Amino acid sequence: MTTRRSDGTAEESARDEVDQLVMSWRQERPDLDVSPLEVLSRVSRLARHLDRARRASFVEHGLEPWEFDVLTTLRRSGPSYELSPGALLRATLVTSGTMTNRIDRLAAARLVRRRPDPEDRRGVLVSLTEQGRVRVDEAFADLLRRERELLAGLDHADRDTLAALLRTILVPFDSAQNGA
């Protein structure tokens, strides 16, 4: 199979399982346009590989995916690395009961701590402990290494192009989810 690189040169590319799947469907159902499979089946398969790489990285650092999600949300918030439980649940899209349970478990593991919110006497703030910051930083660096390996077959320009194309597909979903 010949494909064109971003610089316009031709390149022989390997066939993958999706090529076989598409070819089989074209034989069996020539009346259908199965071209969406060429993109979306690959995205789906890649998502499974990415999920495996992420889980392997999290396990190596003693974290569950949900722990990584909460810890990275705190880490991205910048110094003082703290948020209210409400801000955490909005960022991670879970219920308040689920977030309370997650905070309890992370606090028991000494990865986060709670403190009274000085601006709201009834509120609390959840912050990363030093142990939590070190753990999430190490896990994040390892995750990025693994993700770079997944993208190793693409040069920088191709990664940028792919990111832009995927963004075009995702924006309507994100907008609908955010009520826009």
N, C-alpha and C positions, 0 to 999 in steps of 0.2 A: 504494500500500500504506500503510495507516495503522498506526502503532505508538504505544505509550504510553511517555512519558518517565517518569523516576523520580519526577517531581512529579505524575504522573497525567494530565497533559495529553496530548491527541492530537497526533500529528505525522505529516505525510506524509513518508515516507522513500523514498529512491531505491532502485531495484531494482539488484541486482548480478548477476554471472554465476552465483552460487550459486542465486539465485531461478529463473533460467532452467533450470539443471541440475535442480533439485528438481521444477519444473513438468514438465519433460520426462519424468523418471522416474515421476512420478505418473500421467502419461498412459500411458506404456508398461507400467508395472507397478503398477496400482492395488491389487494384492493385497499389496504390501509397504509397510511403514511406513518411509518414507525421511526422516522427521524428523531422525534423527541427522546427516544431511548438512547440514541448515540450520546446525548449530553447528560440526561437525567439519570440513566443507569450508571454512568461513570461517576456522577456526583454522589449517588447513593453508595456505590462501592467504596469510593474514596472516603466518605463519611465513616464507614465501618472501619477502614484502616486507621483513620485519624482517631476514632474512639479507642481502638486498641492501643495506639501509641500513647494517648493521653492516660488511659488507665494504667499502663505499664509505668509511666512516669510518676503518677500519683502513688501507686503501690510502693515503688522504690523509695519514696519519701514519706511513707507512712500516712498517706492521706487518702480519703475517699473523694470522689468527684465533687460531692456537695461541700465538703470541707474546703477544697481548693477554691470553689466558687465563692464562698463567703470570705475566705482569707484574701483572695485576690481583689474582691470588691473593696475590702478595707484598705489593702495595700495601695490600690489605685486612687484612693481618696486623698492621698498626700499626707504630709506630716500634720498632724498627730495620729494619722491612721485610725480614725474613729468615726463612727456613724451611729445614728439612732437605729434601733431595731426596725422601725418603719422604713427608713431609707434602705436598709439591707434587704428587707422583703420586697420592696419595689424593684430593686436592682436585680434580685435573683428570682423574681416571679414565683414566690411561694407564699403560703398562707401564714398568718401571724402565729398560729399554733406550731406550725412546722419550723418557723424561724426561731421561736422560743426554745424549742427542743434542740435545734442546731446550736444556738448560742450556749445553752446549758452544756452540751457535750463538748464544744470547743473550750469553754471555760474550765470544765473538769480536766481537759487535756492540757490546760495552761497555755493554750494558743491565743486566747483572747481574755479580756477581763471586762467587767462591767464597772461603771462608776456613775454616780448621780449626775444628771445633766444640770450644770449650774444655771442654765437659762430656763429650765422647766422643772420645778420641784417634784413633779410626778414622774418625770422621764428619766431614762438612763441612756448612757452612751456606751457603745461596745468598741473596744480598741484592741489592736494587735499587741500582744506581748512581744518582747524581744525574741523569745523562742518561736512565736508564730511568724514574725517577720522573717527570721532566718530560714525557717522551714518553707515558707511560701516562695521566698526568693530563690532558694535552691531548686525547688520543684518547677518553678516557672522557667528558670534557665535551662533545666533539663528538657522540659516540654518544647521550648523553642529549638533546641538542638534536634530533637526528634522530628519536629515539624519541618525544619530545614532539610532533613534527610528525605522526607516525603516529597519535597519540591525540588530535589537535586537535579532532576531531568530538565528543569526549566532555567533559562537564563533570566537575568533581572528584568529585561524588557518583557519577556513572555509572562513572568509572574505579575508584572504591573498590568499587562493586558488582561490576563485571566482575572485578576482582582477586580478590575473595572467592569468586566462582563458579568461576573457573579454579583457585583453590587447592583447592576442594572436589573437583574432578576430579583434580588432580595428587597430592594427599596419598597416596592408596593406591599410586600408582606409585612415589613417592619412598620410602614405607615398605617396599615390597617390595624395592626396589633396595638399601636400607640394611640389609636382613635383619631388619627389625622384625616 
